[in-house]
Amino acid sequence: MSNTVLHDSRVLAGRQLRKTLRRPTYIVFSFIQPVIFVLLFRYVFGGAIDTGATTYVNFLMPGIIVQTAVLGALVTGLGLTEDLGSGFVDRLRSLPMAHSAVLLARTAADLVMNVFSLTVMIVVGLLAGFRPDQPAWQLGMAFLLVLGFSFVFSWISAWIGLTVRNPETAQSAGFIWVFPLTFASSAFVPTDTMPTPVRVFAEHNPVTLVIDTVRGLTTGGPDPAAPALRVLIWFTALLLIFIPLAVRALRRA
């Protein structure tokens, strides 16, 4: 990657972060939804869900954290449709800059915002009784894994946003593919309680694989080695598919 691309990406990412920080109500409301999920599942549904020897809050929080990362990635597509509609992307095209920096900057800025969102969720989880008991380096690996997952999904969201080019459509399209992935997974209930067709889908779902890896790294749940390998395969495949698709969609937009 050339110095020009890095410089242009850094400038645009800084612009996006400043823009986001100047919208405090947006920041507040972006944190409310995952907090509501924690409270609902922890205190409303938690008593009815059997997770065996693991307390439900320790089972739940890795799923909520991963779900928060996925939902945070949807912002990328919405933001790009706004930039297209306002003419900002067209103005950038008239400048002597690396056009690929538009996508790199947006995904990087949203990754930074996800750091704050995930930190808030971890604090909320600790207050709700979440007790990760693994070594610090494993907890750090889990955090980095979730951030990497959000980065991958940002590229999928970017492609969808640049393809539909409309904020309302991008939001609807995002929820259509995100909700089945997050709810038909091991995020909220063990997969062995699901009907066979749903269980087979859930067990091969990349969201489940990330959640199981995070559980193993944070609470000593399932061995994280096997799902971690499959997660890396998913990450590589999705990036190889959606980065070129997003770049091509930007050129056509």
VENGIQUI-V898204 format. One record per backbone hydrogen bond with DSSP energy under -1.0 kcal/mol. NH is the residue of the N-H (numbers start at 1). CO is the residue of the C=O. Records with the same first field share a line. If there is no record, write none. Layout:
NH->CO + CO
This chain:
6->2
7->3
8->4
9->5
10->6
11->7
12->8
13->9
14->10
15->11
16->12
17->13
18->14
19->15
20->16
21->17
22->18
23->20
27->23
28->24
29->25
30->26
33->29
35->31
36->32
37->33
38->34
39->35
40->36
41->37
42->38
43->39
44->40
45->40
46->41
48->45
54->51
59->55
60->56
61->57
64->60
65->61
66->62
67->63
68->64
69->65
70->66
71->67
72->68
73->69
76->73
78->74
79->75
80->76
81->77
82->78
83->79
84->80
85->81
86->82
88->83
89->83
91->87
92->88
93->89
95->92
97->95
101->98
102->99
104->100
105->101
106->102
107->103
108->104
109->105
110->106
111->107
112->108
113->109
114->110
115->111
116->112
117->113
118->114
119->115
120->116
121->117
122->118
123->119
124->120
125->121
126->122
127->123
128->124
130->125
133->218
134->218
139->135
140->136
141->137
142->138
143->139
144->140
145->141
146->142
147->143
148->144
149->145
150->146
151->147
152->148
153->149
154->150
155->151
156->152
157->153
158->154
159->155
160->156
161->157
162->158
163->159
164->160
165->161
170->166
171->167
172->168
173->169
174->170
175->171
176->172
177->173
178->174
179->175
182->178
183->179
184->180
185->183
193->190
194->191
199->195
200->196
201->197
202->198
203->199
209->205
210->206
211->207
212->208
213->209
214->210
215->211
216->212
217->213
218->214
219->215
221->215
228->224
229->225
230->226
231->227
232->228
233->229
234->230
235->231
236->232
237->233
238->234
239->235
240->236
241->237
242->238
243->239
245->241
246->242
247->243
248->244
249->245
250->246
251->247
252->248
253->249
